[in-house]
Amino acid sequence: MVVIVLICIVTTGFQESLLLGDWRIILFPVLSVGVNSCFVWLLKQHGGDPYTKPQVALNAVCHIAHDLLGTEAGLLVLTAMVYYKGRDAKRRESKRS
């Protein structure tokens, strides 16, 4: 699982850095894939058996944190990067005119 996460982080981070030209874009796959994978690992280790001894509270907390800290934070970083790239391009274009 660690190898898959690293491959995903490196390939998407590299492609996005080429597209946007900013190294900070690596935060997107780290948050979206890395943090989500950590919470999946936590659930597997400490979540209990879902059929005989479920840990409902821990399961709920991990899923909420998974969504907020992983997926939403990654999308927020990506959205901010695309927005700032567009804003900077628009400023450069207006200075040329």
C-alpha positions as CSV (number, residue, x, y, z in Angstrom):
1,M,0.0,0.0,0.0
2,V,2.9,2.4,0.8
3,V,4.3,1.8,-2.7
4,I,1.0,2.6,-4.4
5,V,0.7,5.8,-2.3
6,L,4.2,6.9,-3.2
7,I,3.8,6.2,-6.9
8,C,0.5,8.2,-6.9
9,I,2.1,11.1,-5.0
10,V,5.1,11.3,-7.3
11,T,3.3,10.9,-10.6
12,T,0.5,13.3,-9.9
13,G,2.7,15.8,-8.1
14,F,5.2,15.8,-11.0
15,Q,2.5,16.2,-13.6
16,E,0.8,19.0,-11.8
17,S,4.0,20.8,-11.1
18,L,4.7,20.8,-14.8
19,L,1.2,22.0,-15.5
20,L,1.1,24.8,-12.9
21,G,4.9,25.4,-12.5
22,D,4.8,25.5,-8.7
23,W,6.4,23.0,-6.4
24,R,3.7,23.6,-3.7
25,I,1.3,21.5,-5.8
26,I,2.9,18.4,-4.3
27,L,0.6,19.2,-1.3
28,F,-2.4,18.1,-3.3
29,P,-1.5,14.4,-3.7
30,V,0.1,14.3,-0.3
31,L,-3.1,15.4,1.3
32,S,-5.5,13.6,-1.0
33,V,-3.8,10.3,-1.1
34,G,-1.4,10.2,1.8
35,V,-3.6,11.4,4.5
36,N,-6.5,9.3,3.3
37,S,-4.3,6.2,3.3
38,C,-3.2,6.9,6.8
39,F,-6.8,7.0,8.1
40,V,-7.5,3.7,6.2
41,W,-4.5,2.2,7.9
42,L,-5.6,3.5,11.3
43,L,-9.1,2.0,10.8
44,K,-7.5,-1.3,9.8
45,Q,-5.3,-1.3,12.9
46,H,-7.6,0.1,15.6
47,G,-11.1,-0.1,14.1
48,G,-12.0,-3.5,15.3
49,D,-13.8,-6.3,13.5
50,P,-16.8,-4.7,11.8
51,Y,-18.9,-7.9,12.3
52,T,-18.1,-9.0,15.8
53,K,-16.6,-6.0,17.7
54,P,-17.2,-2.7,15.7
55,Q,-15.6,0.5,17.0
56,V,-18.4,2.8,15.8
57,A,-17.0,6.1,17.4
58,L,-13.5,5.6,16.1
59,N,-14.8,4.6,12.7
60,A,-16.9,7.8,12.6
61,V,-14.1,10.1,13.7
62,C,-11.6,8.5,11.2
63,H,-14.1,8.9,8.3
64,I,-14.8,12.6,9.2
65,A,-11.1,13.3,9.6
66,H,-10.4,11.4,6.3
67,D,-12.8,13.7,4.5
68,L,-11.8,17.0,6.1
69,L,-8.1,16.6,6.4
70,G,-7.5,14.5,3.3
71,T,-9.9,15.0,0.5
72,E,-11.2,18.5,1.2
73,A,-7.8,19.9,2.1
74,G,-6.2,18.4,-1.0
75,L,-8.9,19.9,-3.2
76,L,-8.6,23.3,-1.4
77,V,-4.9,23.4,-2.2
78,L,-5.5,22.4,-5.8
79,T,-8.2,25.0,-6.2
80,A,-6.1,27.8,-4.6
81,M,-3.2,26.9,-6.9
82,V,-5.3,27.0,-10.1
83,Y,-6.9,30.3,-8.9
84,Y,-3.6,32.0,-8.2
85,K,-2.1,30.8,-11.5
86,G,-5.1,32.3,-13.4
87,R,-5.0,35.5,-11.4
88,D,-1.3,36.0,-12.1
89,A,-1.7,35.2,-15.8
90,K,-4.5,37.8,-15.9
91,R,-2.3,40.4,-14.2
92,R,0.5,39.8,-16.7
93,E,-1.9,40.1,-19.6
94,S,-3.3,43.4,-18.3
95,K,0.3,44.8,-17.8
96,R,1.1,44.0,-21.5
97,S,-1.9,46.0,-22.7
